Amino acid sequence: MSACLVDPTPDAVPVHAMAKDAYAVWLAGQDARTQAWVAGAGFKGQRGRALLLPGESGALSRVVYVLDDEGLGGPWAWAALQGQLPKGGVFALVDLTSDDAATDAALGFSLADYEFDRYRKPDAEDNGTDKPQLVWPVGADRAYVRAAHGAARLARDLINTPASDMGPAELARAAKDLAQATGASYAEIVGVDLIREGYPAIYAVGRGAEDGRAPRLVELRWGREDAPKVTLVGKGVCFDSGGLDIKSTANMKLMKKDMGGAAHALALASMIMALGLDVRLRVLIAAVENSVSATAMRPLDVVATRLGLSVEIGNTDAEGRVILADALALASEDRPDVVFDFATLTGAARVALGTEVPALFCNDEALAAEILAASGRTCDPLWRLPLWQPYKKQIKSKVADLKNDTDSAYGGAITAALFLEAFVGKDIPWAHVDLMAWNVVSQPGRPEGGEAMGLRAIFAALHSRFGN
């Protein structure tokens, strides 16, 4: 957990947080000296802005913070506070209106403390202890904040790590570390053993990678055997060159993030386990590198799958759905109560919804409603797109059961989701999240780089369905 949240201390500087429409009322109630200071500072109650107020001695005596509630709200309304407070100070929020606000404030403040500094030389003048600290707000759900913060940090760290240090083996190592830390069981199938064990599609995509970066299937299990079964599936393409249908330089640049779906599955699993949700959790990660080599799969190859359906490879750069085919087929075999998969799957979803809103596809109306309601409660956006069945004809192949691309430039996120749906067992509630997993620009609490998207919403939906 971030050290920016601390226990109460008597010398903490009070922070008065308020909505934009309450600021004028607050200012009108202040004495002439305070009003003159505010005017001199040019502060007009802008959203997401903090005002530092001195006491009679001239030292900082209190802070006014106007909530940044014009956008998402929730924890993000509080994230801008952290970067505007003096270093080394300890601050305490006062006059919070609810436990939910206290929890949001603690989470937003701690998420704003994130930095990916693995490869940077430490600053000799900054030992990391002079950042502003916030006293745990009264009423905050500390366990939830720690779990949500830890999940977001895990996802961000995994996604931000370059492919040179985050290949299939390293991703599997991260999953194993999580299993060891939580008491989950761990197993993996590597290389040609994937063929022997019945995962030919995962092997086909990853076989072109050099020695030491062999494809693999990773599995974690946790929870009591007779609890409701929740299975999480993650796309773990640790680098996507596009294969023989090679990407352009611009499109390849961010492809270290193509394992973002796997990072989300592991991060959500960490949150479920940390908070002790009473489920039988299963996590399946298909980890590969989509490389250019003499052994890489070729356009118009036909690939077998675990389910028995054959797939014609129309485009080697549509590889994520191919590895997920085997993973989703495996996920369905023990008839779980719900399956979620996470994948940085299509540019079409980004064209439709932009980079900040993941696309949600779901085959179950009740589950979809629960997820969208949870998304609203947690200010963690997801937007549902349809599994439009008439488009299924676009993924029919003339030589195989399915093909992994279409001849159309339209509806690519939908046809990709329909491809995945073919590998989900009948009548199993399933949700597919097609996400960016990356902030293209920095915003308060959300620095440019790897990002956790939809985790809190999905956890809230699971808690509504299976929690006590």
C-alpha positions as semicolon CSV with decimal commas, in nm:
position;residue;x (nm);y (nm);z (nm)
1;M;0,000;0,000;0,000
2;S;0,117;0,352;-0,075
3;A;0,280;0,533;0,221
4;C;0,078;0,843;0,136
5;L;-0,205;0,733;0,370
6;V;-0,124;0,753;0,740
7;D;-0,288;0,724;1,079
8;P;-0,420;1,037;1,252
9;T;-0,171;1,290;1,383
10;P;-0,252;1,603;1,586
11;D;-0,054;1,837;1,362
12;A;-0,231;1,743;1,038
13;V;-0,344;2,043;0,832
14;P;-0,722;2,038;0,777
15;V;-0,852;2,018;0,421
16;H;-1,201;2,147;0,353
17;A;-1,334;1,974;0,041
18;M;-1,646;2,097;-0,133
19;A;-1,835;2,080;-0,457
20;K;-1,815;2,368;-0,703
21;D;-2,164;2,493;-0,623
22;A;-2,083;2,506;-0,250
23;Y;-1,771;2,716;-0,288
24;A;-1,948;3,055;-0,313
25;V;-2,141;2,980;0,005
26;W;-1,820;2,887;0,186
27;L;-1,641;3,201;0,070
28;A;-1,927;3,427;0,177
29;G;-1,898;3,288;0,529
30;Q;-1,527;3,371;0,566
31;D;-1,382;3,675;0,741
32;A;-1,254;3,977;0,548
33;R;-0,891;3,871;0,583
34;T;-0,957;3,531;0,425
35;Q;-1,166;3,681;0,148
36;A;-0,886;3,928;0,069
37;W;-0,632;3,644;0,056
38;V;-0,853;3,445;-0,181
39;A;-0,895;3,746;-0,408
40;G;-0,524;3,817;-0,406
41;A;-0,447;3,455;-0,494
42;G;-0,682;3,477;-0,793
43;F;-0,866;3,167;-0,674
44;K;-1,217;3,137;-0,817
45;G;-1,321;2,795;-0,697
46;Q;-1,213;2,608;-1,011
47;R;-1,286;2,237;-1,011
48;G;-0,988;2,024;-0,912
49;R;-0,801;2,319;-0,760
50;A;-0,665;2,360;-0,408
51;L;-0,614;2,685;-0,220
52;L;-0,355;2,705;0,059
53;L;-0,457;2,942;0,338
54;P;-0,212;3,085;0,595
55;G;-0,280;3,140;0,962
56;E;-0,198;3,452;1,159
57;S;0,168;3,350;1,181
58;G;0,189;3,310;0,806
59;A;0,228;2,930;0,825
60;L;-0,009;2,705;0,635
61;S;-0,319;2,657;0,849
62;R;-0,578;2,499;0,621
63;V;-0,654;2,398;0,263
64;V;-0,966;2,442;0,052
65;Y;-1,017;2,188;-0,226
66;V;-1,292;2,212;-0,485
67;L;-1,383;1,865;-0,605
68;D;-1,301;1,776;-0,963
69;D;-1,649;1,634;-1,018
70;E;-1,706;1,752;-1,372
71;G;-1,572;1,429;-1,518
72;L;-1,595;1,080;-1,375
73;G;-1,629;1,171;-1,010
74;G;-1,570;0,896;-0,755
75;P;-1,202;0,857;-0,663
76;W;-1,097;1,068;-0,962
77;A;-1,269;1,373;-0,811
78;W;-1,004;1,361;-0,538
79;A;-0,696;1,270;-0,740
80;A;-0,595;1,626;-0,827
81;L;-0,550;1,714;-0,459
82;Q;-0,233;1,511;-0,406
83;G;-0,018;1,704;-0,653
84;Q;-0,113;2,045;-0,514
85;L;-0,020;1,993;-0,149
86;P;0,321;2,092;-0,010
87;K;0,576;1,815;0,011
88;G;0,640;1,673;0,353
89;G;0,306;1,786;0,495
90;V;0,039;1,577;0,659
91;F;-0,322;1,665;0,581
92;A;-0,664;1,556;0,705
93;L;-0,998;1,586;0,529
94;V;-1,277;1,735;0,736
95;D;-1,651;1,760;0,687
96;L;-1,681;1,453;0,465
97;T;-2,042;1,368;0,398
98;S;-2,032;0,987;0,384
99;D;-1,821;0,674;0,420
100;D;-1,833;0,637;0,042
101;A;-1,679;0,982;0,002
102;A;-1,410;0,890;0,255
103;T;-1,329;0,573;0,064
104;D;-1,322;0,754;-0,270
105;A;-1,094;1,024;-0,126
106;A;-0,844;0,772;0,012
107;L;-0,838;0,573;-0,311
108;G;-0,809;0,876;-0,538
109;F;-0,531;1,026;-0,329
110;S;-0,334;0,700;-0,324
111;L;-0,377;0,631;-0,698
112;A;-0,237;0,978;-0,767
113;D;0,081;0,873;-0,588
114;Y;0,168;0,614;-0,856
115;E;0,495;0,632;-1,047
116;F;0,658;0,372;-1,270
117;D;1,022;0,427;-1,179
118;R;1,173;0,081;-1,226
119;Y;1,423;0,201;-1,486
120;R;1,500;0,549;-1,351
121;K;1,803;0,633;-1,145
122;P;1,688;0,753;-0,802
123;D;1,705;1,125;-0,741
124;A;1,966;1,183;-0,472
125;E;1,759;1,471;-0,334
126;D;1,434;1,279;-0,319
127;N;1,420;0,982;-0,084
128;G;1,047;0,935;-0,140
129;T;0,952;1,041;0,213
130;D;0,873;1,405;0,140
131;K;0,551;1,351;-0,055
132;P;0,236;1,488;0,103
133;Q;0,048;1,242;0,320
134;L;-0,322;1,215;0,393
135;V;-0,464;1,095;0,720
136;W;-0,697;0,803;0,658
137;P;-1,039;0,968;0,625
138;V;-1,285;0,871;0,896
139;G;-1,519;0,604;0,762
140;A;-1,298;0,495;0,474
141;D;-1,305;0,124;0,394
142;R;-0,936;0,062;0,441
143;A;-0,942;-0,299;0,322
144;Y;-1,117;-0,201;0,000
145;V;-0,882;0,091;-0,064
146;R;-0,576;-0,127;-0,011
147;A;-0,713;-0,399;-0,241
148;A;-0,825;-0,160;-0,516
149;H;-0,501;0,035;-0,500
150;G;-0,297;-0,285;-0,507
151;A;-0,493;-0,419;-0,805
152;A;-0,449;-0,097;-1,002
153;R;-0,080;-0,083;-0,920
154;L;-0,028;-0,445;-1,025
155;A;-0,201;-0,388;-1,358
156;R;-0,011;-0,065;-1,423
157;D;0,327;-0,216;-1,336
158;L;0,277;-0,523;-1,553
159;I;0,158;-0,319;-1,852
160;N;0,430;-0,055;-1,820
161;T;0,712;-0,309;-1,811
162;P;0,876;-0,335;-2,154
163;A;0,853;-0,661;-2,345
164;S;1,224;-0,724;-2,295
165;D;1,142;-0,785;-1,929
166;M;0,778;-0,897;-1,964
167;G;0,770;-1,191;-2,201
168;P;0,550;-1,499;-2,156
169;A;0,783;-1,644;-1,892
170;E;0,790;-1,321;-1,690
171;L;0,414;-1,283;-1,710
172;A;0,380;-1,638;-1,585
173;R;0,623;-1,555;-1,306
174;A;0,403;-1,264;-1,200
175;A;0,104;-1,498;-1,189
176;K;0,302;-1,751;-0,985
177;D;0,413;-1,479;-0,741
178;L;0,050;-1,379;-0,693
179;A;-0,049;-1,740;-0,634
180;Q;0,226;-1,788;-0,377
181;A;0,132;-1,467;-0,197
182;T;-0,236;-1,563;-0,171
183;G;-0,227;-1,938;-0,125
184;A;-0,373;-2,005;-0,470
185;S;-0,270;-2,312;-0,667
186;Y;-0,062;-2,256;-0,980
187;A;0,003;-2,454;-1,296
188;E;0,137;-2,381;-1,641
189;I;0,175;-2,563;-1,972
190;V;0,466;-2,451;-2,187
191;G;0,575;-2,485;-2,550
192;V;0,501;-2,805;-2,739
193;D;0,324;-2,943;-2,432
194;L;0,040;-2,715;-2,537
195;I;-0,013;-2,941;-2,838
196;R;-0,001;-3,254;-2,624
197;E;-0,247;-3,110;-2,372
198;G;-0,496;-2,982;-2,630
199;Y;-0,425;-2,610;-2,677
200;P;-0,321;-2,593;-3,043
201;A;-0,438;-2,236;-3,105
202;I;-0,223;-2,088;-2,827
203;Y;0,074;-2,280;-2,960
204;A;0,012;-2,174;-3,320
205;V;0,022;-1,805;-3,231
206;G;0,326;-1,827;-3,006
207;R;0,539;-2,080;-3,191
208;G;0,719;-1,812;-3,393
209;A;0,889;-1,663;-3,087
210;E;1,252;-1,735;-3,014
211;D;1,370;-1,984;-2,755
212;G;1,307;-1,860;-2,403
213;R;0,983;-1,688;-2,503
214;A;0,775;-2,000;-2,560
215;P;0,394;-1,974;-2,544
216;R;0,220;-2,099;-2,234
217;L;-0,112;-2,138;-2,057
218;V;-0,117;-2,028;-1,693
219;E;-0,381;-2,131;-1,442
220;L;-0,455;-2,015;-1,086
221;R;-0,723;-2,159;-0,858
222;W;-0,835;-2,020;-0,524
223;G;-1,129;-2,051;-0,286
224;R;-1,338;-2,332;-0,147
225;E;-1,434;-2,604;-0,390
226;D;-1,812;-2,571;-0,350
227;A;-1,830;-2,190;-0,379
228;P;-1,979;-2,024;-0,689
229;K;-1,737;-2,057;-0,980
230;V;-1,590;-1,735;-1,121
231;T;-1,344;-1,769;-1,408
232;L;-1,126;-1,485;-1,538
233;V;-0,952;-1,514;-1,875
234;G;-0,679;-1,279;-1,992
235;K;-0,515;-1,213;-2,327
236;G;-0,141;-1,219;-2,263
237;V;0,024;-1,118;-2,591
238;C;0,346;-0,988;-2,439
239;F;0,447;-0,820;-2,762
240;D;0,253;-0,803;-3,086
241;S;0,457;-0,736;-3,397
242;G;0,153;-0,833;-3,603
243;G;0,329;-1,148;-3,712
244;L;0,387;-1,189;-4,086
245;D;0,111;-0,928;-4,139
246;I;0,349;-0,693;-3,963
247;K;0,228;-0,374;-3,803
248;S;0,347;-0,029;-3,901
249;T;0,600;0,145;-3,677
250;A;0,334;0,368;-3,524
251;N;0,095;0,081;-3,456
252;M;0,367;-0,141;-3,310
253;K;0,506;0,116;-3,069
254;L;0,268;0,050;-2,779
255;M;0,246;-0,325;-2,824
256;K;0,415;-0,402;-2,495
257;K;0,066;-0,328;-2,358
258;D;-0,096;-0,610;-2,558
259;M;-0,082;-0,828;-2,247
260;G;-0,306;-0,576;-2,072
261;G;-0,595;-0,822;-2,061
262;A;-0,384;-1,070;-1,867
263;A;-0,272;-0,790;-1,634
264;H;-0,639;-0,708;-1,568
265;A;-0,731;-1,070;-1,497
266;L;-0,447;-1,100;-1,245
267;A;-0,524;-0,762;-1,090
268;L;-0,893;-0,843;-1,047
269;A;-0,798;-1,181;-0,902
270;S;-0,575;-1,006;-0,649
271;M;-0,865;-0,785;-0,545
272;I;-1,105;-1,079;-0,513
273;M;-0,860;-1,271;-0,298
274;A;-0,754;-0,973;-0,086
275;L;-1,115;-0,897;0,003
276;G;-1,206;-1,261;0,053
277;L;-1,498;-1,282;-0,189
278;D;-1,649;-1,625;-0,131
279;V;-1,607;-1,772;-0,478
280;R;-1,418;-2,054;-0,643
281;L;-1,181;-1,841;-0,849
282;R;-1,008;-1,965;-1,160
283;V;-0,770;-1,750;-1,366
284;L;-0,655;-1,854;-1,714
285;I;-0,383;-1,660;-1,894
286;A;-0,281;-1,738;-2,251
287;A;0,071;-1,591;-2,273
288;V;0,247;-1,562;-2,609
289;E;0,461;-1,335;-2,820
290;N;0,337;-1,275;-3,175
291;S;0,665;-1,269;-3,363
292;V;0,795;-1,261;-3,719
293;S;0,999;-1,571;-3,796
294;A;1,021;-1,873;-4,025
295;T;0,802;-2,069;-3,784
296;A;0,534;-1,802;-3,736
297;M;0,182;-1,879;-3,852
298;R;0,101;-1,760;-4,204
299;P;-0,199;-1,594;-4,366
300;L;-0,454;-1,857;-4,473
301;D;-0,311;-2,121;-4,242
302;V;-0,585;-2,325;-4,075
303;V;-0,543;-2,364;-3,700
304;A;-0,707;-2,623;-3,477
305;T;-0,862;-2,525;-3,143
306;R;-0,937;-2,701;-2,818
307;L;-1,311;-2,694;-2,890
308;G;-1,260;-2,870;-3,222
309;L;-1,352;-2,573;-3,441
310;S;-1,100;-2,490;-3,711
311;V;-0,991;-2,131;-3,770
312;E;-0,858;-1,986;-4,094
313;I;-0,598;-1,718;-4,028
314;G;-0,704;-1,432;-4,250
315;N;-0,471;-1,193;-4,069
316;T;-0,187;-1,287;-3,836
317;D;-0,239;-0,957;-3,654
318;A;-0,577;-1,077;-3,525
319;E;-0,403;-1,322;-3,296
320;G;-0,554;-1,232;-2,961
321;R;-0,890;-1,389;-3,037
322;V;-0,713;-1,706;-3,152
323;I;-0,537;-1,766;-2,819
324;L;-0,852;-1,671;-2,628
325;A;-1,041;-1,939;-2,822
326;D;-0,851;-2,215;-2,642
327;A;-0,866;-2,037;-2,306
328;L;-1,242;-1,975;-2,325
329;A;-1,306;-2,333;-2,431
330;L;-1,112;-2,452;-2,125
331;A;-1,292;-2,201;-1,904
332;S;-1,628;-2,344;-2,012
333;E;-1,546;-2,707;-1,941
334;D;-1,627;-2,699;-1,569
335;R;-1,946;-2,495;-1,626
336;P;-1,862;-2,188;-1,417
337;D;-2,131;-1,954;-1,287
338;V;-1,975;-1,666;-1,478
339;V;-1,681;-1,604;-1,712
340;F;-1,508;-1,272;-1,773
341;D;-1,241;-1,219;-2,033
342;F;-1,022;-0,911;-2,067
343;A;-0,837;-0,824;-2,385
344;T;-0,673;-0,537;-2,569
345;L;-0,848;-0,687;-2,867
346;T;-0,949;-0,436;-3,135
347;G;-0,875;-0,090;-3,261
348;A;-1,238;-0,082;-3,368
349;A;-1,348;-0,057;-3,005
350;R;-1,121;0,246;-2,963
351;V;-1,266;0,407;-3,275
352;A;-1,616;0,353;-3,137
353;L;-1,558;0,459;-2,777
354;G;-1,220;0,627;-2,756
355;T;-0,933;0,518;-2,536
356;E;-1,089;0,576;-2,193
357;V;-1,409;0,372;-2,216
358;P;-1,376;-0,007;-2,249
359;A;-1,630;-0,190;-2,462
360;L;-1,844;-0,446;-2,283
361;F;-2,004;-0,740;-2,460
362;C;-2,226;-0,977;-2,266
363;N;-2,447;-1,273;-2,352
364;D;-2,659;-1,245;-2,036
365;E;-2,897;-0,953;-1,977
366;A;-2,898;-0,980;-1,598
367;L;-2,519;-0,990;-1,580
368;A;-2,487;-0,697;-1,820
369;A;-2,729;-0,491;-1,611
370;E;-2,532;-0,569;-1,294
371;I;-2,204;-0,468;-1,456
372;L;-2,337;-0,141;-1,594
373;A;-2,502;-0,051;-1,263
374;A;-2,174;-0,122;-1,085
375;S;-1,989;0,086;-1,342
376;G;-2,208;0,382;-1,256
377;R;-2,169;0,335;-0,880
378;T;-1,791;0,310;-0,894
379;C;-1,732;0,578;-1,160
380;D;-1,539;0,312;-1,352
381;P;-1,676;0,340;-1,707
382;L;-1,780;0,056;-1,936
383;W;-2,010;0,085;-2,236
384;R;-2,208;-0,205;-2,375
385;L;-2,189;-0,289;-2,744
386;P;-2,413;-0,554;-2,902
387;L;-2,336;-0,913;-2,989
388;W;-2,512;-0,848;-3,319
389;Q;-2,581;-1,198;-3,446
390;P;-2,641;-1,105;-3,815
391;Y;-2,269;-1,017;-3,834
392;K;-2,170;-1,379;-3,764
393;K;-2,169;-1,451;-4,135
394;Q;-1,867;-1,222;-4,166
395;I;-1,648;-1,464;-3,965
396;K;-1,751;-1,774;-4,163
397;S;-1,469;-1,927;-4,364
398;K;-1,492;-2,107;-4,696
399;V;-1,229;-2,362;-4,591
400;A;-1,264;-2,379;-4,211
401;D;-1,533;-2,338;-3,946
402;L;-1,437;-1,976;-3,870
403;K;-1,191;-1,712;-3,979
404;N;-1,017;-1,466;-3,752
405;D;-1,081;-1,156;-3,963
406;T;-1,349;-1,020;-4,193
407;D;-1,363;-0,862;-4,535
408;S;-1,531;-0,552;-4,392
409;A;-1,377;-0,241;-4,239
410;Y;-1,682;-0,199;-4,015
411;G;-1,794;-0,346;-3,682
412;G;-1,460;-0,502;-3,598
413;A;-1,513;-0,504;-3,222
414;I;-1,846;-0,682;-3,267
415;T;-1,718;-0,948;-3,505
416;A;-1,421;-1,014;-3,273
417;A;-1,662;-1,061;-2,982
418;L;-1,879;-1,292;-3,190
419;F;-1,570;-1,498;-3,268
420;L;-1,500;-1,534;-2,895
421;E;-1,864;-1,619;-2,821
422;A;-1,832;-1,928;-3,041
423;F;-1,593;-2,077;-2,783
424;V;-1,803;-2,005;-2,473
425;G;-2,017;-2,291;-2,347
426;K;-2,390;-2,270;-2,405
427;D;-2,588;-2,095;-2,130
428;I;-2,276;-1,984;-1,941
429;P;-2,302;-1,613;-1,846
430;W;-2,005;-1,445;-2,012
431;A;-1,875;-1,090;-2,039
432;H;-1,598;-0,973;-2,269
433;V;-1,414;-0,647;-2,199
434;D;-1,225;-0,495;-2,494
435;L;-1,002;-0,227;-2,344
436;M;-0,714;0,009;-2,418
437;A;-0,525;-0,056;-2,090
438;W;-0,331;0,266;-2,150
439;N;-0,364;0,636;-2,075
440;V;-0,259;0,826;-2,386
441;V;-0,233;1,152;-2,186
442;S;-0,179;1,221;-1,817
443;Q;-0,472;1,323;-1,599
444;P;-0,489;1,356;-1,219
445;G;-0,441;1,010;-1,074
446;R;-0,402;0,858;-1,420
447;P;-0,050;0,914;-1,554
448;E;0,032;0,841;-1,915
449;G;0,102;0,471;-1,949
450;G;-0,052;0,145;-1,837
451;E;-0,393;0,170;-1,674
452;A;-0,645;-0,050;-1,496
453;M;-0,986;-0,007;-1,656
454;G;-1,313;-0,155;-1,537
455;L;-1,162;-0,349;-1,245
456;R;-1,359;-0,178;-0,971
457;A;-1,680;-0,204;-1,174
458;I;-1,639;-0,577;-1,238
459;F;-1,547;-0,642;-0,876
460;A;-1,854;-0,451;-0,761
461;A;-2,073;-0,656;-0,994
462;L;-1,922;-0,979;-0,862
463;H;-1,970;-0,861;-0,506
464;S;-2,335;-0,781;-0,577
465;R;-2,387;-1,129;-0,720
466;F;-2,177;-1,343;-0,486
467;G;-2,086;-1,128;-0,183
468;N;-2,223;-1,170;0,167
